[in-house]
Amino acid sequence: MWTLRRFRDDTLAETWYGRAFVRLYYAVSPTLVRWFGDTNWFRKLWRRPLDRLVSKLQARGVESTPYEDKIW
């Protein structure tokens, strides 16, 4: 979780298209999770890709320690 927050704030937030992606994500994902979050197929669909992304980011030096979100 901390890794993804750092990636959002330090990488995605640096470009207009990264910020647009984050805005879209926060606009769409709560509804999707509300509808499908308790289903096994939804969790299985996203678990492996997110775990791989976190592993790749950590291998590139993005930390996984507690983090205070940046305001942007």
Secondary structure by P-SEA (a helix, b strand, c coil): caaaaaaaaccccccaaaaaaaaaaaacaaaaaaaccccaaaaaacaaaaaaaaaaaaaacccccbbbbbcc
